[in-house]
Amino acid sequence: MKNIFSLAVVTLTPFAAQAQLADLDRLKEETGLPVNDFITILTGIMKWALAIVSVLAVIGFVIAGILYLVAAGDEDGIARARRAFVGSIFGVIVALLGLIVLQAAQTVLSGEGAVF
C-alpha cells in the first residue's frame, strides 16, 4: 500500500505543478497584472541592490578624491582619503562579484545552459 501511494504521488506531482501554472496564466489574463515566479522577483531585487551598491561605490570614489584634494599634503588627511578609496574599491568588487553570482545562480536555476 505504501509503494502504491508513493507511486501515485510521484506520478501525479507533475500534473499538480502544471495545474498551478495554468492557474497563474488564467490569473494573469483575468486581472491583467504581471505574474512572476520567485526567481524573477529575487533577480529583480538583487539587481536593484547591486545598482545601489554600485552608485554608492562611485560616490565613495568621488568623496575619496575630494578628501585627497582637501588633505593638501596632511598625512592624516591622505590616510583618510586612502581608506575611503580602498573602501570604494571593495564596494565595486563586491558589486561585480554579486553580479557574477547572480548571473550564475539564474543560469543554474533556470536550466538555460551549462554553468562551467
C-alpha positions in Angstrom: 0.0 0.0 0.0 2.9 2.3 0.9 4.5 1.7 -2.5 1.3 2.4 -4.4 0.8 5.7 -2.5 4.4 6.7 -3.3 4.0 5.9 -6.9 0.7 7.9 -7.1 2.4 10.9 -5.5 5.4 10.8 -7.9 3.2 10.2 -10.9 0.6 12.9 -10.1 3.1 15.7 -9.0 3.8 17.0 -12.5 0.1 17.3 -13.1 -0.4 19.4 -9.9 2.5 21.6 -10.9 1.0 22.1 -14.4 -2.3 22.9 -12.9 -0.7 25.7 -10.8 1.0 27.1 -13.9 -2.4 27.1 -15.7 -4.0 28.9 -12.8 -1.2 31.6 -13.0 -1.9 32.1 -16.7 -5.6 32.4 -16.1 -5.0 34.8 -13.2 -2.8 36.9 -15.5 -5.4 37.0 -18.2 -8.2 37.8 -15.8 -6.5 40.6 -13.9 -4.1 42.0 -16.4 -1.5 42.1 -13.7 2.0 40.7 -14.1 2.6 37.3 -12.5 6.2 36.4 -11.9 7.9 33.4 -10.3 10.2 33.6 -7.3 13.4 33.6 -9.3 12.3 36.6 -11.4 11.3 38.5 -8.3 14.6 37.6 -6.5 16.6 38.6 -9.6 14.9 42.0 -9.7 15.6 42.7 -6.0 19.2 41.7 -6.4 19.7 43.8 -9.5 18.3 46.9 -7.6 20.5 46.2 -4.6 23.6 45.8 -6.9 22.7 49.1 -8.6 22.5 50.9 -5.3 25.9 49.4 -4.1 27.4 50.4 -7.4 26.2 54.0 -7.1 27.4 54.2 -3.5 30.8 52.9 -4.6 31.1 55.6 -7.3 30.0 58.3 -4.7 32.8 56.8 -2.4 35.3 57.3 -5.2 34.3 61.0 -5.5 34.4 61.5 -1.8 37.9 59.9 -1.6 39.1 62.2 -4.4 37.7 65.3 -2.6 39.3 64.1 0.7 42.6 63.7 -1.1 42.4 67.2 -2.7 41.4 68.8 0.6 44.2 67.0 2.5 46.8 69.2 0.7 49.8 67.2 2.0 48.5 66.4 5.5 49.4 62.8 6.3 46.3 62.1 8.4 44.0 63.5 5.6 45.8 61.5 2.9 45.5 58.3 5.1 41.7 59.0 5.5 41.4 59.5 1.7 43.3 56.3 1.1 41.0 54.4 3.4 37.9 55.8 1.6 39.4 54.9 -1.7 40.1 51.3 -0.6 36.6 51.0 0.7 35.2 52.2 -2.6 37.3 49.6 -4.4 36.0 46.9 -2.1 32.4 48.2 -2.9 33.0 47.9 -6.6 34.5 44.4 -6.2 31.5 43.3 -4.1 29.1 44.7 -6.6 30.8 42.9 -9.5 31.0 39.6 -7.6 27.4 39.9 -6.7 26.5 40.4 -10.4 28.6 37.3 -11.3 27.0 35.2 -8.6 23.5 36.4 -9.6 24.0 35.5 -13.2 25.4 32.1 -12.3 22.5 31.3 -9.9 20.0 32.5 -12.5 21.6 30.2 -15.2 21.6 27.2 -12.8 18.1 27.7 -11.5 16.5 28.4 -14.9 18.2 25.5 -16.6 19.2 27.6 -19.6 22.7 26.3 -20.0 25.8 24.7 -18.6 27.5 26.5 -15.8 31.0 25.5 -16.5 
